Amino acid sequence: MKSMAAAALALLALLTLPAGMGARAETEGTDGMNPKTEIAELVNNWGFWRDQERWPELSSVFHPGGTISISWYDGPHEGFVDASKMIAANGTALLKHQFGVPSIRVEGTRAVSEVNVVIMVRSSAPFGTVDTTSHARFIDMLEKRDGAWKIQKRVAVYEKDRIDPVDMPALPPAVFEGLDEFPAELRFLAASMKKAGIELSKTVVLDKSPEAKVLYEEADAWLADA
């Protein structure tokens, strides 16, 4: 009887704890924040800080030595920040990232986040101003170290893009010349990069490609090794 009473008291104590107090320690983020909430905020902050050119804050999103692979860059995030500073200093393009709601999986101190992103670039060409819009997904592999979640690896998967005139009724035919040399998933983005003297990364990942399949397998393995 005493053991049953003790069990009942323990159950009552558990039920009257504040929400989340009975959860396992690894399910809590910084300052008790839910890890998925913390990771979602981190993913969103990356885009906001990049677009606002807040370089110290942008640098804080990745672990030291963390990597990023996008259309024009593949390497350490520190190098990406430095290159982004130079691009911003040129003042030739206005950049905007628009994120959806990320899908997040957490296993212990590791996580994988996948989020839809629309990358909008306004730039000037000899014939006028244009908007290039690229639809992609960011696949992030994250880890919690020293009590904080940060990104260890980010890879962009490109889906489709388009280009629109800003200060003219229609685009000139020259815009559509030579597009066949680039993947359909980002041909307008790649063509505009080439005109600006920027090469398309040889490691760029396209939607539904064999490289995308390998990326998802890597993300699953990242969680499995947590």
Secondary structure, 3 states (H helix, E strand, C coil): CHHHHHHHHHHHHHHCCCCCCCCCHHHCCHHHCCHHHHHHHHHHHHHHHHHCCCHHHHHCCEEEEEEEECCCCEEEHHHHHHHHHHHHHHCCEEEEEEECCCEEEEECCEEEEEEEEEEEEEEEECCEEEEEEEEEEEEEEEEEECCEEEEEEEEEEEEEEEEEECCCCCCCHHHHCCHHHCCHHHHHHHHHHHHCCCCCCCCCEECCCHHHHHHHHHHHHHHHCC
